[in-house]
Amino acid sequence: MRRQVNFRANSTSNEKGQMNGRFAGKVVLVAGGTGGLGRAVSIAFLQERAKVVVTYRKEEEFVALKNAAGPHASLLRGHQVDVTNESAVRQLIERVLGEHGRLDALVNAVGAYAGGVKLWELEPSVFELMLALNLRSGYVLSRTVVPAMLKEGSGAIINVASKAAFDHAGGAAAYAASKAAAVAMMDSLAEDLKGTGVRVNSILPSIIDTEANRKAMPIADFAKWPKPEEIARVILFLCSEDAKVIHGAAIPVYGNT
Ligand SMILES: NC(=O)c1ccc[n+]([C@@H]2O[C@H](COP(=O)([O-])OP(=O)(O)OC[C@H]3O[C@@H](n4cnc5c(N)ncnc54)[C@H](OP(=O)(O)O)[C@@H]3O)[C@@H](O)[C@H]2O)c1
């Protein structure tokens, strides 16, 4: 089903009317860049003049993002790629490097949630899906982009994990385990990359105010939920020069939820 797009990238000014261009000329890959959070991240980078490459699965989601990008749509590219498939991701990165010659940031916003089922009732296929989307995606993407970033001596990787990586509620064993493993993997990668100029961080959302969550929990108080645009601002900060001393962190972005 086509997601509603609530905003348009029709301005390059922030709320104070100042021009934003922190990422002018930079090339950013947003995996899952058409999703509830990924779309806000893609738009935020476009508003700051980055060249944004997104991966998606559903064509209509990319069309919706392109429409939302408004005047910045020419800076946007999209590729229908399963990011758990290593050879497909390798081809994608070769294409991005062929077209742009560099890759400055990777945001992995691919992921999925499965919950409400006790571990002994959890289908093996769901367990495998959680590992594939929440853990393997980050492994495949990182191992493919890191060599290019090392050549440049700079780069930023943000992996979207979850509060559930630390806060292990019942009924979500596979989800919690996959997100905890993703944080551990990024921590270890950060150690591997110390001193190289390539920075790696995780962010930890809890519930986000996405259309899908509103539909799933219609009587909840949406006002308390962090907005995708608010989390996107943290991600852009982490990818910016201002965050050059932040490396190997897992940053909570769950406000008061
Ligand atoms: N939403 C929340 O409340 C919440 C809370 C905590 C953590 N998170 C985490 O935040 C991240 C983003 O969540 P979200 O709510 O934005 O999820 P979402 O709306 O479901 O978006 C996920 C995105 O990933 C894409 N995707 C899924 N599987 C893929 C694959 N194999 N290859 C390539 N792309 C794939 C989807 O593409 P298609 O739509 O085309 O399938 C979509 O663009 C996830 O890691 C999630 O676990 C979310």
PDBQT file of the ligand as one rigid body, heavy atoms in Angstrom, charges set to zero:
ROOT
HETATM    1  N1  LIG A 301       9.147   2.378  13.329  1.00  0.00    +0.000 N 
HETATM    2  C1  LIG A 301       9.498   2.234  14.597  1.00  0.00    +0.000 C 
HETATM    3  O1  LIG A 301       8.713   2.515  15.522  1.00  0.00    +0.000 OA
HETATM    4  C2  LIG A 301      10.883   1.757  14.935  1.00  0.00    +0.000 A 
HETATM    5  C3  LIG A 301      11.254   1.612  16.272  1.00  0.00    +0.000 A 
HETATM    6  C4  LIG A 301      12.556   1.186  16.576  1.00  0.00    +0.000 A 
HETATM    7  C5  LIG A 301      13.441   0.900  15.562  1.00  0.00    +0.000 A 
HETATM    8  N2  LIG A 301      13.033   1.054  14.282  1.00  0.00    +0.000 N 
HETATM    9  C6  LIG A 301      13.998   0.724  13.234  1.00  0.00    +0.000 C 
HETATM   10  O2  LIG A 301      14.123   1.816  12.366  1.00  0.00    +0.000 OA
HETATM   11  C7  LIG A 301      14.401   1.343  11.053  1.00  0.00    +0.000 C 
HETATM   12  C8  LIG A 301      13.396   1.957  10.090  1.00  0.00    +0.000 C 
HETATM   13  O3  LIG A 301      12.088   1.588  10.496  1.00  0.00    +0.000 OA
HETATM   14  P1  LIG A 301      10.804   2.049   9.680  1.00  0.00    +0.000 P 
HETATM   15  O4  LIG A 301       9.675   2.157  10.615  1.00  0.00    +0.000 OA
HETATM   16  O5  LIG A 301      11.174   3.198   8.816  1.00  0.00    +0.000 OA
HETATM   17  O6  LIG A 301      10.585   0.753   8.761  1.00  0.00    +0.000 OA
HETATM   18  P2  LIG A 301       9.806   0.657   7.351  1.00  0.00    +0.000 P 
HETATM   19  O7  LIG A 301       8.854   1.784   7.201  1.00  0.00    +0.000 OA
HETATM   20  O8  LIG A 301       9.278  -0.732   7.268  1.00  0.00    +0.000 OA
HETATM   21  O9  LIG A 301      10.967   0.862   6.299  1.00  0.00    +0.000 OA
HETATM   22  C9  LIG A 301      11.899  -0.141   6.044  1.00  0.00    +0.000 C 
HETATM   23  C10 LIG A 301      12.554   0.159   4.724  1.00  0.00    +0.000 C 
HETATM   24  O10 LIG A 301      13.447  -0.894   4.419  1.00  0.00    +0.000 OA
HETATM   25  C11 LIG A 301      13.148  -1.377   3.112  1.00  0.00    +0.000 C 
HETATM   26  N3  LIG A 301      13.501  -2.786   3.083  1.00  0.00    +0.000 N 
HETATM   27  C12 LIG A 301      12.984  -3.789   3.805  1.00  0.00    +0.000 A 
HETATM   28  N4  LIG A 301      13.598  -4.932   3.521  1.00  0.00    +0.000 NA
HETATM   29  C13 LIG A 301      14.538  -4.638   2.576  1.00  0.00    +0.000 A 
HETATM   30  C14 LIG A 301      15.507  -5.394   1.872  1.00  0.00    +0.000 A 
HETATM   31  N5  LIG A 301      15.668  -6.720   2.083  1.00  0.00    +0.000 N 
HETATM   32  N6  LIG A 301      16.309  -4.752   0.983  1.00  0.00    +0.000 NA
HETATM   33  C15 LIG A 301      16.170  -3.445   0.772  1.00  0.00    +0.000 A 
HETATM   34  N7  LIG A 301      15.285  -2.669   1.420  1.00  0.00    +0.000 NA
HETATM   35  C16 LIG A 301      14.475  -3.270   2.291  1.00  0.00    +0.000 A 
HETATM   36  C17 LIG A 301      11.686  -1.117   2.906  1.00  0.00    +0.000 C 
HETATM   37  O11 LIG A 301      11.387  -1.078   1.516  1.00  0.00    +0.000 OA
HETATM   38  P3  LIG A 301       9.895  -1.393   0.995  1.00  0.00    +0.000 P 
HETATM   39  O12 LIG A 301       8.948  -0.502   1.751  1.00  0.00    +0.000 OA
HETATM   40  O13 LIG A 301       9.967  -1.068  -0.438  1.00  0.00    +0.000 OA
HETATM   41  O14 LIG A 301       9.665  -2.834   1.305  1.00  0.00    +0.000 OA
HETATM   42  C18 LIG A 301      11.577   0.263   3.557  1.00  0.00    +0.000 C 
HETATM   43  O15 LIG A 301      12.075   1.245   2.668  1.00  0.00    +0.000 OA
HETATM   44  C19 LIG A 301      14.367  -0.181  11.123  1.00  0.00    +0.000 C 
HETATM   45  O16 LIG A 301      15.655  -0.678  11.337  1.00  0.00    +0.000 OA
HETATM   46  C20 LIG A 301      13.527  -0.425  12.353  1.00  0.00    +0.000 C 
HETATM   47  O17 LIG A 301      13.783  -1.668  12.961  1.00  0.00    +0.000 OA
HETATM   48  C21 LIG A 301      11.795   1.472  13.933  1.00  0.00    +0.000 A 
ENDROOT
TORSDOF 0
